[in-house]
């Protein structure tokens, strides 16, 4: 995959975390989804390692959930 910002090739890999990786509109201070609109970036709670692409030049990570 090419970076949508600079056009260079992105590196394929995985996101790692001891707690769930999720997207939220606000920072709750808790390591788990707490808001109705929170989106888990994986299939279940626990140790998730969703696939991701990294651009070191733009400092951008792209992942599908």
N, C-alpha and C positions, 0 to 999 in steps of 0.2 A: 504494500500500500504506500502511496506517496502522501506526504504531508500536505494538507489542504492550505497551509499558510505559506510554506516556502517551496513546495514541490519536490523536495528531496525524499529519497527512500526512507521509510520508517522501519525500525527494528520490531520484530514480533517477539512477544513474551507474555508475561502474566502479572497481574496485580496481586500482591500478597498482603495479608493483614491477620492479626490475631483475633480481631473482631470483624463483624460483617462490613463489607465495603458497600456503601450506599450513597445515593444522592439525596440532598434535602434542600429546600428553599432557605432554611435557617439553620444556624448552629445551635443544637440543643444542649451540648455539653455531655451527652450520653453516647456511649459507643454502639448503640443499637438504634434502628429506626423507631421514632416515636410519633411522628406526624402522619396524618392520613395520606398526604401526597408523597411521602418518602418512597424511593425506588431502590430496591436491592439490586446490586450489580452482580447477581449470581442467582442460583436456583433455590437456595435455602439459607437459613441462619447458620452461623458457625464459621468454620475456616473456609473462606471462599477464595478462589484464585481465578477470576475471570481473565480470559485472553485480552490482551491489549497491545496496541502499537505505540511506539515511543519515537519522538523526534527530539534528539538531543540539542539540535540547533535552536529550535523554537521553544523547547521545554514544554512540549505538548504531549499528552497521552490521550489516545482514543480507544474506547472499548464499546462493545455491544453488550446489552444486558438481556 
